[in-house]
Amino acid sequence: MGVNAVYKAAQAIGKLEDFDFNVPHNKILGKPTLNVGTVQGGLNINSVPDLAEV
């Protein structure tokens, strides 16, 4: 069995939640945010996905 690319992508997405943009917060808008809109990976239900797109 190989490395599951979707699991690796999920770990990276989790780290984005605490990402520090290293810029000052805006008085009106607050701190910058980041959104992951879609995650896609794997082509078959019976194989380990080797590619994931975020």
MODELLER restraints for C-alpha pairs under 7 A, 6 or more apart:
rsr = mdl.restraints
at = mdl.atoms
rsr.add(forms.Gaussian(group=physical.xy_distance, feature=features.Distance(at['CA:2:A'], at['CA:48:A']), mean=6.56, stdev=0.5))
rsr.add(forms.Gaussian(group=physical.xy_distance, feature=features.Distance(at['CA:3:A'], at['CA:50:A']), mean=6.85, stdev=0.5))
rsr.add(forms.Gaussian(group=physical.xy_distance, feature=features.Distance(at['CA:4:A'], at['CA:48:A']), mean=5.57, stdev=0.5))
rsr.add(forms.Gaussian(group=physical.xy_distance, feature=features.Distance(at['CA:4:A'], at['CA:49:A']), mean=5.42, stdev=0.5))
rsr.add(forms.Gaussian(group=physical.xy_distance, feature=features.Distance(at['CA:4:A'], at['CA:50:A']), mean=6.06, stdev=0.5))
rsr.add(forms.Gaussian(group=physical.xy_distance, feature=features.Distance(at['CA:5:A'], at['CA:49:A']), mean=5.65, stdev=0.5))
rsr.add(forms.Gaussian(group=physical.xy_distance, feature=features.Distance(at['CA:5:A'], at['CA:50:A']), mean=5.15, stdev=0.5))
rsr.add(forms.Gaussian(group=physical.xy_distance, feature=features.Distance(at['CA:5:A'], at['CA:51:A']), mean=5.24, stdev=0.5))
rsr.add(forms.Gaussian(group=physical.xy_distance, feature=features.Distance(at['CA:5:A'], at['CA:52:A']), mean=5.39, stdev=0.5))
rsr.add(forms.Gaussian(group=physical.xy_distance, feature=features.Distance(at['CA:6:A'], at['CA:41:A']), mean=5.91, stdev=0.5))
rsr.add(forms.Gaussian(group=physical.xy_distance, feature=features.Distance(at['CA:6:A'], at['CA:49:A']), mean=6.65, stdev=0.5))
rsr.add(forms.Gaussian(group=physical.xy_distance, feature=features.Distance(at['CA:6:A'], at['CA:52:A']), mean=5.38, stdev=0.5))
rsr.add(forms.Gaussian(group=physical.xy_distance, feature=features.Distance(at['CA:9:A'], at['CA:52:A']), mean=6.57, stdev=0.5))
rsr.add(forms.Gaussian(group=physical.xy_distance, feature=features.Distance(at['CA:25:A'], at['CA:31:A']), mean=4.53, stdev=0.5))
rsr.add(forms.Gaussian(group=physical.xy_distance, feature=features.Distance(at['CA:36:A'], at['CA:54:A']), mean=6.93, stdev=0.5))
rsr.add(forms.Gaussian(group=physical.xy_distance, feature=features.Distance(at['CA:38:A'], at['CA:54:A']), mean=5.93, stdev=0.5))
rsr.add(forms.Gaussian(group=physical.xy_distance, feature=features.Distance(at['CA:39:A'], at['CA:53:A']), mean=5.68, stdev=0.5))
rsr.add(forms.Gaussian(group=physical.xy_distance, feature=features.Distance(at['CA:39:A'], at['CA:54:A']), mean=4.63, stdev=0.5))
rsr.add(forms.Gaussian(group=physical.xy_distance, feature=features.Distance(at['CA:40:A'], at['CA:52:A']), mean=5.57, stdev=0.5))
rsr.add(forms.Gaussian(group=physical.xy_distance, feature=features.Distance(at['CA:40:A'], at['CA:53:A']), mean=5.14, stdev=0.5))
rsr.add(forms.Gaussian(group=physical.xy_distance, feature=features.Distance(at['CA:40:A'], at['CA:54:A']), mean=6.62, stdev=0.5))
rsr.add(forms.Gaussian(group=physical.xy_distance, feature=features.Distance(at['CA:41:A'], at['CA:49:A']), mean=6.05, stdev=0.5))
rsr.add(forms.Gaussian(group=physical.xy_distance, feature=features.Distance(at['CA:41:A'], at['CA:51:A']), mean=5.71, stdev=0.5))
rsr.add(forms.Gaussian(group=physical.xy_distance, feature=features.Distance(at['CA:41:A'], at['CA:52:A']), mean=4.15, stdev=0.5))
rsr.add(forms.Gaussian(group=physical.xy_distance, feature=features.Distance(at['CA:41:A'], at['CA:53:A']), mean=6.23, stdev=0.5))
rsr.add(forms.Gaussian(group=physical.xy_distance, feature=features.Distance(at['CA:42:A'], at['CA:49:A']), mean=4.19, stdev=0.5))
rsr.add(forms.Gaussian(group=physical.xy_distance, feature=features.Distance(at['CA:42:A'], at['CA:50:A']), mean=6.89, stdev=0.5))
rsr.add(forms.Gaussian(group=physical.xy_distance, feature=features.Distance(at['CA:42:A'], at['CA:51:A']), mean=6.55, stdev=0.5))
